[in-house]
């Protein structure tokens, strides 16, 4: 057990994807970016995080729907 702890035996999830790489809500290329303040929606662009986009109406950072 001692050797397993120091050889990377922990933290790997199903299929060897590692920690935090599961199917999270809002992950993936589709969907919309939504402003949490005013509700403005725009289609999500693959490769660009919604949190990096400012709402064109009120300037608040968008979130993934």
N, C-alpha and C positions, 0 to 999 in steps of 0.2 A: 504494500500500500504506500509506503514511504516513497518509493521510486515513481509510482504513478502520479503522485502529487507534483513532483518536480519535472516530469517529462511531458507535460501538456495533456495529461489524461482527463483533466476536468474541463468543464466549460464548453464542451462540444455537444451540440444538440443533435437532433435527428438528421441523419444524412450528412453529418460532418459540416454543417453550415456554421457552426460556432454559436456564440451567444448573441442574442439580439437580432438575429437574421430571419426570424419567422415571418408569418403572414400577418402583418399588422394592419389594422383598419386604416384606410387612406393611403396605403402603400401601392405602388405600381404606376404605370404610365398614364392610365386614364383618369377620369374624374374632373373635378372643377376645383379652382382656388376660390375661396369665399372670404369676404371681409367679416370678421367677427363683430365689428362695430355697426356697420350700416347694411350688411347683407349683400353687397355687390358680388356677383359671380362672374368668373371668366374661365374658359377652358384651361386645364392644366397643360403645360408644355413639357414634354419629356426632356429630362436632363436639367430642368430648372426647378428649384424648390419654391413652393408657394410662399414660404416664410421670407424669401429674398425679394418678393414683389410687394410694392406699396400699392394700396388701393388708389385708383385714379380719382375716386370721389372724395375720400376723407384722409388719405395718407397713412392709414393704419396698415400694418403688415398683414398679409393674407394668410390663411390656413388651408390645408388640404381637406376637402369634403369627403 
